[in-house]
Every structure is written in structure tokens, then in C-alpha cells.
Amino acid sequence: MWERKKIKSLIYFAKIPVFLVILGIALPIFGAIAIYGGICAVRREKFEWAIVGGIFALLSFTILRLLGLILIIVARDEFK
């Protein structure tokens, strides 16, 4: 009887770490996409990936990332 209660309580409290695990997996993937988009922006090729990278970079919002995204959009004609 005690073991069932212990297992149920462990399952109940495991919901918070699952959310953190999902964030722990998703945020590095978003960061990798943002880095790839930044590389494309510096090389001035693959405009679409540069925009996608800028959008994923906005997930950790700062004014500089927003400014970078705006500058990428303005410089659209410079991309191959």
C-alpha cells in the first residue's frame, strides 16, 4: 500500500521536471537555428534562413536581437 502512494506521488511531482526537460531540449535547438541564421546573415546568403534565425533569436528577447532582425529585413536586396 505504501509503495503505491509513493509511486503516485513521484508521478505527480514529475510533471514539473518534464516541462524543464522539454525546455532543456527545445532551447538549444532554437539556439542552433538562430546561430545558423546568423551565419547565413553574415555571409549574406539564404535570406529565408537569416529571417528564421532572427525569429528564433527573439525567443530570448533583447532589443539588439530585434534590431538585428530589422536590419536583415532592410538589407534583403544584398542577399544572394
Buried (B, 14 or more C-beta within 10 A) or exposed (E): EEEEEEEEEEEEEEEEEEEEEEEEEEEEEBBEBBEBBBBBBEEEEBBEBBBBBBBBBBEEEEEEBEEBBEEBEEEEEEBE
